Every structure is written in structure tokens, then in C-alpha cells.
Amino acid sequence: MQHFPGYLLTIREDKIVTHGGPFHQQLERALCDDLEVKFSRLFTNGTVALMTQQQALRINGEVVTTPHSFVATAHSLLCNSIRPSSLRSIGTA
């Protein structure tokens, strides 16, 4: 907690409160180092991460999800015009 005022001062001086600021970049670099990977990306939430992944992989049409999947899974599919289908709905459960 003692470092918090210094962090706020840095954010105020940089004038970058959200995405892509110095702390954001520092965390991405630290993750790359710790995980020994070339790239890492931070997302606001899991839905945005799923939507980005679906777009990057150019997923389209219909995809099978589990009936117990988190609602964000189906939502991310619908936002990308992908039709979610559960195992139950195709008669294999």
C-alpha cells in the first residue's frame, strides 16, 4: 500500500489511465519473461479475449459448446456471428 501514491503519480504524469499505459506494458513484458514466450496480451475480460481469438482464427459457421459453458462463451460466438450449438442439441449427449 505504501507504493500506491507513487503509482498514482506516475499514472497522472503519463496521462494514460487505461489500456496500453506503462504499467500495462510492464506487466505484458513480465509475463513474457516469466512464461518464456515472445508475446502476451492483456484483455479487459474473458469475453473480449474469446472474441479476439475467434476473429484471429477466422472461426465461422457453427461451433459445438458444452451445455454447461459459461454464458460469455455463447455471447462471444454470437457477437462474431458464429452459431453456438450444444452437444445436447445435436443429439450426442
QUIVEN-V181416 format. One record per backbone hydrogen bond with DSSP energy under -1.0 kcal/mol. CO is the residue of the C=O (numbers start at 0). NH is the residue of the N-H. Records with the same first field share a line. If there is no record, write none. Layout:
CO = NH / NH
This chain:
2 = 6
3 = 7
4 = 8
5 = 9
6 = 10
7 = 11
8 = 12
9 = 13
10 = 14
17 = 20
20 = 24
21 = 25
22 = 26
23 = 27
24 = 28
25 = 29
26 = 30
27 = 31
28 = 32
29 = 33
30 = 34
31 = 35 / 36
44 = 48
45 = 49
46 = 50
47 = 51
48 = 52
49 = 53
50 = 54
51 = 55
52 = 56
53 = 58
60 = 82
62 = 84
64 = 86
65 = 68
69 = 72
70 = 74
71 = 75
72 = 76
73 = 77
74 = 78
76 = 81
77 = 80
82 = 62
84 = 64
86 = 91
87 = 90
